[in-house]
Amino acid sequence: MIATVAETAMEPAIGPVSVLLLAVLQGLAEFLPISSSGHLVLARTALGVKQAGLALDVSLHVGTLGAVVFAYRKEVGQLLADLIRGRWHMWAWLVLGSLPAAIVGFSSLEFFRGAADNPKWAAMGLLGTALVLMVGEWARRRGAGGELPAPIEVDRAGYGNPRWSDALVLGVAQAAALFPGVSRSGSTISAGLVRGLPTVQAARLSFLLSIPAVTGAALLEVPKALDASSGGLSVPLLLAGAVVAGLVGWGALRALVLTLSKGAFVWFALYCLVLGVTALIFV
């Protein structure tokens, strides 16, 4: 989710190399279950540019939003077709799934803004992500063994026929990812696996649910980004950051979907555990 921060004149201006590095991190960590918010907080701390500017935050998130829309263009196209034809089921599902994050975000906006740039909290969030991913992997393996409910058959539209209760469970998981260091994709996919969804379907619903969440967060910050300083960043550099984040993000999303059924969550959990512990010690 978008990390909102106050700019500080004492910090050095962010340069092109730092922008591209943050764009790569955003693209990787937005879709891989390792938390983009946690990585950006730690990266900014390491680079000495904790306040990179709202304009950069918005541009990077727009880039990764474009990646998920492109990757799931068939499903997005079906959603638009459903809207024209008056089919509201999946739209209502996405609205229901988006409500928990909206309620938690708006009711605790200042709290999350204050927490968004705290490396210690990001480190603790990464440890929480490691635990969530292990639970998700446990659920995936149980589901593969037939101990969880049978997977829901995917329909021809491409996004399946998820239950209303799935929307609430994935929505609560998405709301938890407002805390820095907690992976949105990791939390929501793990929630889907616990619900007995097949891995590809859990990922599909997770990323479709991210579209209204990221769009809403970006729109919320656009007015402030326009009023605030861009941190000395030119429009071409902001666009370059968005493009890099989008391209890297598309590759990361594809890689995640291809490796989910092969136990990838275990390795991502170990990575988050090591990074979280290291950050707690040294940051």
C-alpha positions in Angstrom: 0.0 0.0 0.0 1.1 3.6 -0.4 3.4 4.8 2.3 2.7 8.5 3.1 5.6 10.4 4.5 6.4 14.0 5.5 9.3 15.5 3.6 12.4 16.7 5.4 14.7 19.4 4.1 17.6 18.0 6.0 17.8 14.8 3.9 19.7 14.7 0.6 17.7 14.9 -2.6 16.9 11.6 -4.1 18.8 10.8 -7.4 18.0 8.8 -10.5 19.8 5.7 -9.3 17.9 5.7 -6.0 14.6 6.2 -7.9 15.3 3.2 -10.2 16.4 1.1 -7.3 13.2 1.9 -5.4 11.2 1.2 -8.6 12.8 -2.3 -8.9 12.1 -3.0 -5.2 8.5 -1.8 -5.6 8.0 -4.0 -8.7 9.4 -7.1 -7.0 8.0 -6.7 -3.5 4.5 -5.5 -4.6 3.7 -9.0 -6.1 6.2 -11.3 -4.5 4.9 -12.0 -0.9 7.7 -10.1 0.8 6.0 -6.7 1.4 6.7 -3.7 -0.7 6.1 -1.3 2.2 8.6 -3.1 4.4 11.3 -3.1 1.6 10.8 0.5 0.7 11.0 1.7 4.3 14.3 -0.2 4.8 15.7 0.8 1.4 14.9 4.5 2.1 16.6 4.2 5.5 19.7 2.6 3.9 19.8 5.2 1.1 19.4 8.1 3.5 16.2 9.3 1.8 13.4 8.3 4.1 11.2 10.9 2.6 11.3 10.3 -1.1 8.1 12.3 -1.9 4.5 11.6 -2.5 4.9 12.0 -6.2 7.3 9.1 -6.4 5.1 6.9 -4.1 2.1 7.5 -6.4 4.0 7.0 -9.7 5.5 3.7 -8.5 2.2 2.4 -7.4 0.6 3.4 -10.6 3.3 1.4 -12.4 2.6 -1.8 -10.5 -1.2 -1.2 -10.8 -0.7 -1.2 -14.6 1.2 -4.4 -14.3 -1.6 -6.3 -12.5 -4.2 -4.9 -14.9 -2.2 -6.1 -17.9 -1.5 -9.5 -16.3 -5.1 -10.0 -15.6 -6.5 -8.1 -18.6 -8.8 -11.0 -19.5 -10.5 -10.9 -16.1 -10.6 -7.1 -16.1 -12.1 -7.1 -19.5 -14.7 -9.5 -18.3 -15.5 -7.3 -15.3 -16.1 -4.3 -17.6 -18.3 -6.5 -19.9 -20.2 -7.6 -16.8 -20.7 -4.0 -15.8 -22.2 -3.1 -19.2 -24.5 -6.1 -19.1 -25.7 -5.5 -15.6 -24.0 -8.5 -14.0 -23.0 -7.3 -10.5 -21.9 -10.5 -8.7 -18.1 -10.1 -9.0 -18.3 -6.3 -8.6 -20.2 -6.8 -5.4 -17.6 -9.4 -4.3 -14.8 -6.9 -4.9 -16.6 -4.2 -3.0 -17.2 -6.5 -0.1 -13.6 -7.6 -0.1 -12.4 -4.0 -0.2 -14.5 -2.8 2.7 -12.3 -4.0 5.6 -9.2 -2.2 4.3 -11.2 1.0 3.6 -12.7 1.0 7.1 -9.5 0.3 8.9 -7.5 2.7 6.7 -9.8 5.6 7.1 -10.5 5.1 10.8 -6.7 4.8 11.6 -5.3 7.0 8.8 -2.9 9.0 10.9 -1.7 6.0 12.8 -0.7 4.2 9.5 0.9 7.4 8.2 3.0 7.6 11.3 3.9 4.0 11.1 4.7 4.0 7.4 8.3 5.2 7.7 9.3 3.3 10.9 11.9 0.7 10.1 11.5 -1.2 13.4 7.8 -1.6 12.7 8.5 -2.7 9.1 10.9 -5.3 10.5 8.2 -6.6 12.9 5.8 -6.7 10.0 8.2 -8.8 8.0 8.3 -11.3 10.8 4.5 -11.4 10.8 4.6 -12.0 7.0 7.0 -14.9 7.5 4.4 -16.5 9.9 1.5 -15.8 7.5 3.4 -17.4 4.6 4.1 -20.6 6.6 0.4 -20.9 7.4 -0.4 -20.4 3.8 2.0 -23.1 2.7 0.6 -25.5 5.4 -2.9 -24.8 4.0 -1.7 -25.4 0.4 -0.2 -28.8 1.3 -3.2 -29.8 3.2 -5.4 -28.8 0.3 -3.2 -30.8 -2.1 -3.8 -33.8 0.2 -7.5 -33.4 0.1 -8.0 -32.4 3.8 -9.4 -29.0 3.0 -12.6 -28.4 1.0 -12.4 -29.2 -2.7 -11.2 -26.3 -4.9 -13.8 -24.2 -6.5 -14.1 -24.8 -10.2 -13.0 -21.8 -12.2 -15.6 -20.5 -14.6 -15.2 -19.5 -18.2 -15.0 -15.8 -17.3 -11.6 -16.5 -15.7 -12.1 -15.2 -12.2 -14.2 -18.0 -10.8 -17.2 -18.1 -8.5 -15.8 -17.2 -5.1 -18.0 -17.2 -2.0 -19.1 -14.1 -0.1 -17.3 -15.4 2.9 -14.1 -15.6 0.9 -14.4 -11.9 0.2 -14.6 -11.1 3.9 -11.6 -13.3 4.8 -9.4 -12.0 2.0 -10.6 -8.5 2.8 -9.5 -8.8 6.4 -6.2 -10.1 5.3 -5.8 -7.2 2.9 -6.6 -4.8 5.8 -3.8 -6.3 7.9 -1.3 -5.4 5.1 -1.9 -1.7 5.9 0.7 -2.3 8.6 4.2 -1.7 7.2 6.1 -4.9 6.5 3.0 -7.1 6.1 2.7 -8.4 2.6 -0.6 -7.7 0.9 -0.2 -10.5 -1.7 1.2 -12.9 0.9 -1.7 -12.3 3.4 -4.5 -12.5 0.9 -3.2 -15.5 -1.0 -2.5 -17.3 2.3 -6.1 -16.5 3.3 -7.4 -17.9 0.1 -5.3 -21.1 0.6 -6.7 -21.5 4.1 -10.2 -21.2 2.6 -9.4 -24.1 0.4 -9.0 -22.2 -2.9 -6.5 -23.6 -5.4 -3.3 -21.7 -5.7 -3.9 -20.0 -9.1 -7.4 -19.0 -8.0 -6.2 -17.6 -4.7 -3.6 -15.5 -6.5 -6.1 -14.4 -9.1 -8.5 -13.2 -6.5 -5.8 -11.6 -4.5 -4.5 -9.5 -7.4 -8.0 -8.6 -8.6 -8.8 -7.4 -5.1 -5.6 -5.2 -5.2 -6.9 -3.1 -8.1 -9.6 -1.2 -6.1 -7.3 -1.0 -3.1 -4.3 0.4 -4.9 -6.4 2.7 -7.1 -8.2 4.1 -4.1 -4.9 4.6 -2.1 -3.3 6.4 -5.1 -6.3 8.6 -5.7 -6.3 9.5 -2.1 -2.8 10.8 -2.3 -2.8 12.4 -5.7 -4.1 15.9 -4.5 -1.4 16.0 -1.8 1.2 14.8 -4.3 0.3 17.6 -6.6 0.5 20.2 -3.8 3.7 18.8 -2.3 7.2 19.1 -3.6 8.2 16.3 -6.0 11.5 16.0 -4.1 13.4 17.6 -7.1 12.3 14.7 -9.4 11.5 15.6 -13.0 8.4 14.2 -14.7 10.4 12.0 -17.1 12.2 10.4 -14.1 8.9 9.8 -12.3 7.5 8.2 -15.5 10.7 6.1 -15.8 10.2 4.9 -12.2 6.6 4.0 -13.0 7.6 2.1 -16.2 10.4 0.2 -14.4 8.1 -0.7 -11.5 5.5 -1.9 -13.9 7.8 -4.1 -16.0 9.5 -5.6 -13.0 6.2 -6.1 -11.3 4.7 -8.0 -14.2 7.7 -10.3 -14.2 7.4 -10.9 -10.5 3.7 -11.6 -10.7 4.2 -14.1 -13.4 7.0 -15.8 -11.5 4.9 -16.0 -8.3 2.0 -17.6 -10.1 4.3 -20.2 -11.7 6.0 -21.1 -8.5 3.1 -21.0 -5.9 2.2 -24.7 -6.3 5.9 -25.7 -5.9 6.2 -24.5 -2.3 7.7 -21.1 -3.0 6.1 -19.7 0.2 8.6 -21.5 2.3 11.5 -19.7 0.7 9.8 -16.3 0.8 9.0 -16.9 4.5 12.6 -17.7 5.3 13.7 -14.6 3.4 11.2 -12.4 5.4 12.4 -14.0 8.6 16.1 -13.3 8.0 15.4 -9.8 6.7 13.1 -8.9 9.6 15.6 -10.2 12.3 18.5 -8.5 10.6 16.6 -5.2 10.4 15.7 -5.4 14.1 19.3 -5.9 15.0 20.9 -3.3 12.8 18.4 -0.6 12.0 
